[in-house]
């Protein structure tokens, strides 16, 4: 008998956070429940996406479960900690052994402040849920993805933003998400550029930067809640980067120079991705070329991308019985 195979594909938008406040303690006492850990802040989903393909193959009853994970066609398996954490959760629900292959392919670079881990986390749980007929609710899928990010320290609130879509404020930390959309004009463009990776884990565990982020994030959030619009968002994001002094602490001189140059233009504004060695600029369509020209002067060290704000969250792409097998 030919083993049964099923392939499911989901797309989840990349996301840029403009500012955030780490919420991992109450009155000086660490929060133990990962559902309650998270962040307040604001950011937006991008038209660039992460595609997660989940391929399921039934195994014989005497065989053991097998899991394989690929990121941009490189086999990583349990080094993809967030994906693996979600698989370990789901494995308990399996009634018979399976070979599960998970392929993440991202439009934007991983580890550079584009929410790839959140995209992959949601793509994994949405894909596994559909491929294995788990019938998990939307709330439960989000909860599993959020906890995986918190436990593995790859993100704090990205999943909540990616679920909501568009430009939004995360009003309270943890899960279930408490978020609110911010209106933005049509025909806005996001030009972004990346110099390379920052490991989110190293920032979240740095005590000095951690405290600065908490204070600056709280202030930025208060300003945005007073005036809920995109101009207020970008202003709060720029002030957050200045107040935390993260460009100086992390010695990101080129990012500092690039942001200054961009903010001399007549655009909505530019700031640093949270968290990555990346810069984003929000501009109107007719200013896109001028903005991109400034980014291009930093080549070959920078990779430049043209995107826009995406109103959507996770999107189902396809589901089919397959005869072929990925290598």
C-alpha positions as CSV (number, residue, x, y, z in Angstrom):
1,X,0.0,0.0,0.0
2,X,1.3,3.4,-1.0
3,X,1.7,5.6,2.2
4,X,-0.7,8.5,2.4
5,X,1.0,12.0,1.9
6,X,-0.5,15.4,2.4
7,X,1.0,18.8,1.7
8,X,-0.3,22.1,3.2
9,X,1.1,25.6,2.5
10,X,0.5,28.8,4.5
11,X,1.9,32.3,4.1
12,X,2.4,34.6,7.1
13,X,3.5,38.2,6.6
14,X,6.9,39.5,7.7
15,X,6.5,42.2,10.4
16,X,8.5,45.2,11.5
17,X,8.2,46.4,15.1
18,X,8.9,50.1,15.6
19,X,9.2,50.1,19.4
20,X,8.4,47.7,22.2
21,X,8.3,47.4,26.0
22,X,9.4,44.1,27.4
23,X,6.9,42.8,30.0
24,X,8.5,39.9,31.8
25,X,7.9,40.9,35.4
26,X,5.2,42.5,37.7
27,X,6.4,44.7,40.5
28,X,9.9,43.3,40.2
29,X,8.8,39.6,40.3
30,X,9.5,37.5,37.2
31,X,6.4,36.2,35.4
32,X,6.6,32.4,35.3
33,X,3.6,31.7,32.9
34,X,4.9,32.2,29.3
35,X,1.3,33.1,28.2
36,X,1.5,36.3,30.3
37,X,5.0,37.3,29.1
38,X,5.1,39.5,26.1
39,X,5.4,43.1,25.0
40,X,3.5,46.3,24.5
41,X,4.4,48.2,21.4
42,X,3.5,48.8,17.7
43,X,4.5,47.7,14.3
44,X,3.2,46.6,10.9
45,X,2.9,43.6,8.7
46,X,4.6,43.6,5.3
47,X,3.6,42.5,1.8
48,X,6.8,40.3,2.0
49,X,5.9,36.9,3.5
50,X,7.3,33.7,4.9
51,X,5.9,30.5,3.2
52,X,5.7,27.4,5.4
53,X,5.1,24.0,3.7
54,X,4.1,21.1,5.9
55,X,4.5,17.7,4.3
56,X,3.0,14.7,6.2
57,X,3.6,11.1,5.4
58,X,2.0,8.2,7.3
59,X,4.3,5.6,8.8
60,X,3.7,2.0,9.7
61,X,2.5,1.5,13.3
62,X,5.8,0.0,14.5
63,X,7.8,3.0,13.2
64,X,8.8,6.2,15.2
65,X,7.8,9.8,14.4
66,X,10.3,11.6,12.2
67,X,10.6,15.4,12.0
68,X,12.7,17.4,9.5
69,X,12.9,21.2,9.4
70,X,14.4,23.3,6.6
71,X,14.9,27.1,6.5
72,X,15.5,28.6,3.0
73,X,16.3,25.0,1.8
74,X,18.9,24.4,4.5
75,X,18.3,21.4,6.8
76,X,18.3,22.7,10.3
77,X,16.0,20.3,12.3
78,X,16.1,21.0,16.0
79,X,18.3,24.1,15.5
80,X,15.0,25.7,14.5
81,X,14.1,25.9,18.1
82,X,10.7,27.6,17.8
83,X,9.4,25.3,15.1
84,X,10.7,22.3,17.1
85,X,9.0,23.5,20.3
86,X,5.7,23.6,18.4
87,X,6.2,20.1,16.9
88,X,6.9,18.7,20.4
89,X,3.5,20.2,21.5
90,X,1.7,18.7,18.5
91,X,3.4,15.3,18.7
92,X,1.4,14.5,21.9
93,X,-1.8,14.8,19.8
94,X,-0.7,12.2,17.2
95,X,-2.6,8.9,17.2
96,X,-0.2,7.1,14.8
97,X,3.4,7.7,13.7
98,X,4.2,10.3,11.0
99,X,7.1,11.6,9.0
100,X,6.7,15.4,9.2
101,X,8.8,17.7,7.0
102,X,8.5,21.5,7.5
103,X,9.9,23.9,4.9
104,X,10.2,27.6,5.8
105,X,11.1,30.0,2.9
106,X,11.3,33.7,3.7
107,X,11.2,36.7,1.4
108,X,13.3,38.7,3.8
109,X,16.5,37.8,5.7
110,X,16.2,35.8,9.0
111,X,17.4,37.4,12.2
112,X,17.3,40.9,10.8
113,X,14.2,42.3,12.4
114,X,11.5,41.1,10.0
115,X,9.6,38.7,12.3
116,X,10.7,35.6,10.5
117,X,10.5,33.5,13.7
118,X,6.9,34.6,14.3
119,X,6.0,34.0,10.7
120,X,7.5,30.5,10.9
121,X,5.9,29.8,14.2
122,X,2.4,30.6,12.9
123,X,3.0,28.9,9.6
124,X,4.1,25.7,11.5
125,X,1.0,25.5,13.8
126,X,-1.5,26.6,11.1
127,X,0.1,24.0,8.7
128,X,0.3,21.2,11.2
129,X,-3.3,21.9,12.4
130,X,-4.7,21.6,8.8
131,X,-2.4,18.7,7.6
132,X,-3.1,16.6,10.7
133,X,-6.8,17.6,11.1
134,X,-6.2,18.7,14.7
135,X,-9.2,21.1,14.7
136,X,-7.4,23.7,16.9
137,X,-9.2,27.0,17.3
138,X,-7.6,30.2,16.0
139,X,-7.0,31.2,19.7
140,X,-5.3,27.9,20.5
141,X,-3.0,28.1,17.3
142,X,-2.0,31.7,18.3
143,X,-1.3,30.6,21.9
144,X,1.0,27.7,20.9
145,X,2.9,30.0,18.5
146,X,3.3,32.8,21.1
147,X,4.5,30.5,23.9
148,X,7.0,28.9,21.5
149,X,8.5,32.4,20.8
150,X,8.6,33.4,24.4
151,X,10.1,30.2,25.7
152,X,12.8,30.1,23.0
153,X,13.3,33.9,23.3
154,X,12.9,34.6,19.6
155,X,10.1,37.1,20.0
156,X,7.7,38.7,22.5
157,X,4.7,40.1,20.6
158,X,5.4,39.5,16.9
159,X,2.9,36.7,16.7
160,X,0.0,39.0,18.0
161,X,0.9,41.6,15.4
162,X,1.1,39.1,12.6
163,X,-2.3,37.7,13.5
164,X,-3.9,41.1,13.4
165,X,-2.4,42.4,10.2
166,X,-1.8,46.0,9.1
167,X,-0.4,48.6,11.4
168,X,-1.4,48.0,15.0
169,X,-0.7,48.7,18.7
170,X,-0.2,45.8,21.1
171,X,-1.9,47.3,24.1
172,X,-1.2,44.5,26.6
173,X,1.4,41.8,26.8
174,X,0.9,38.1,26.5
175,X,-1.8,36.0,25.1
176,X,-4.7,36.2,24.1
177,X,-3.6,39.3,22.2
178,X,-5.0,42.8,23.1
179,X,-4.4,44.9,20.0
180,X,-5.8,47.8,18.1
181,X,-5.5,48.7,14.4
182,X,-4.2,52.1,13.3
183,X,-5.4,53.6,10.1
184,X,-2.9,54.5,7.4
185,X,-3.2,56.2,4.0
186,X,-3.2,54.1,0.8
187,X,-0.2,53.9,-1.6
188,X,2.4,54.0,1.2
189,X,5.7,52.2,0.5
190,X,8.2,50.6,2.9
191,X,11.8,50.6,1.7
192,X,14.0,48.6,4.0
193,X,17.6,47.5,4.1
194,X,19.6,45.0,6.2
195,X,23.2,45.0,7.2
196,X,22.9,41.6,8.9
197,X,21.7,39.7,12.0
198,X,21.2,40.6,15.7
199,X,20.3,37.7,17.9
200,X,17.1,38.8,19.7
201,X,18.0,36.5,22.6
202,X,21.2,38.4,23.3
203,X,19.3,41.7,23.5
204,X,16.4,40.4,25.6
205,X,18.9,39.0,28.2
206,X,21.2,42.1,28.3
207,X,20.2,43.8,31.7
208,X,21.2,47.4,30.8
209,X,19.5,47.4,27.4
210,X,16.6,45.5,28.8
211,X,15.8,48.2,31.3
212,X,16.3,51.0,28.8
213,X,13.9,49.2,26.4
214,X,11.3,48.9,29.2
215,X,11.4,52.6,30.0
216,X,11.6,54.0,26.5
217,X,8.9,51.5,25.2
218,X,6.5,52.6,27.9
219,X,6.9,56.2,27.0
220,X,6.6,55.6,23.2
221,X,3.4,53.6,23.8
222,X,1.9,56.4,25.9
223,X,2.6,58.9,23.1
224,X,1.0,56.7,20.4
225,X,-2.1,56.0,22.5
226,X,-2.6,59.8,22.8
227,X,-2.4,60.3,19.0
228,X,-3.2,57.0,17.1
229,X,-1.9,57.7,13.6
230,X,1.1,56.6,11.4
231,X,3.0,59.9,11.9
232,X,2.8,59.5,15.7
233,X,3.9,55.9,15.3
234,X,7.1,56.7,13.3
235,X,7.9,59.7,15.6
236,X,7.5,57.4,18.7
237,X,9.7,54.8,17.0
238,X,12.5,57.2,16.2
239,X,12.4,58.6,19.8
240,X,12.5,55.0,21.2
241,X,15.7,54.3,19.3
242,X,17.3,57.5,20.5
243,X,16.2,57.0,24.1
244,X,17.4,53.4,24.4
245,X,20.8,54.5,22.9
246,X,20.8,51.1,21.3
247,X,22.7,52.4,18.2
248,X,25.6,53.5,20.4
249,X,25.4,50.5,22.7
250,X,25.4,48.0,19.8
251,X,27.9,50.2,17.8
252,X,25.6,50.5,14.8
253,X,27.2,53.6,13.3
254,X,26.1,52.9,9.7
255,X,22.5,52.4,10.7
256,X,22.7,55.7,12.6
257,X,24.1,57.5,9.5
258,X,21.5,56.0,7.2
259,X,18.5,56.9,9.4
260,X,19.8,60.5,9.7
261,X,20.1,60.8,5.9
262,X,16.6,59.3,5.3
263,X,15.0,61.6,7.9
264,X,16.4,64.6,6.0
265,X,14.0,63.7,3.2
266,X,10.4,64.8,3.1
267,X,9.0,61.4,4.0
268,X,6.9,60.1,6.9
269,X,10.1,58.9,8.6
270,X,12.7,56.2,9.0
271,X,14.0,54.1,12.0
272,X,15.6,50.9,13.0
273,X,13.8,47.5,12.9
274,X,13.2,46.0,16.4
275,X,15.3,43.9,16.5
276,X,17.8,43.7,13.7
277,X,20.7,45.5,11.9
278,X,18.0,46.9,9.6
279,X,16.4,50.2,8.7
280,X,13.0,50.9,7.3
281,X,11.6,54.0,5.7
282,X,7.9,54.9,5.3
283,X,7.2,57.1,2.3
284,X,4.6,57.9,-0.3
285,X,4.8,56.1,-3.7
286,X,6.3,59.1,-5.6
287,X,9.2,59.4,-3.0
288,X,10.2,55.7,-3.2
289,X,12.9,56.1,-5.8
290,X,14.7,58.9,-3.9
291,X,14.5,56.8,-0.7
292,X,15.9,53.7,-2.4
293,X,18.8,55.8,-3.9
294,X,20.0,56.6,-0.4
295,X,19.8,53.0,0.7
296,X,21.7,52.0,-2.5
297,X,24.7,54.1,-1.5
298,X,25.4,51.7,1.4
299,X,25.8,48.7,-1.0
300,X,27.4,46.1,-1.1
301,X,27.1,45.9,2.7
302,X,23.3,46.4,2.7
303,X,20.5,44.3,1.1
304,X,17.6,46.5,0.0
305,X,13.9,45.5,-0.3
306,X,10.8,47.3,-1.6
307,X,7.6,46.4,0.2
308,X,4.3,47.8,1.5
309,X,2.0,47.4,4.5
310,X,-0.1,44.2,4.4
311,X,-3.5,44.2,6.0
312,X,-3.6,40.4,6.2
313,X,-2.6,37.9,8.8
314,X,-1.8,34.2,8.1
315,X,-3.2,33.0,4.7
316,X,-3.9,29.5,3.5
317,X,-2.3,28.8,0.1
318,X,-2.9,25.1,-0.8
319,X,-3.7,21.7,0.5
320,X,-3.3,18.5,-1.6
321,X,-2.6,14.8,-1.5
322,X,0.8,14.4,-3.1
323,X,2.6,11.6,-4.8
324,X,6.0,13.3,-4.9
325,X,8.4,13.8,-2.0
326,X,10.6,16.7,-1.2
327,X,14.3,15.8,-1.0
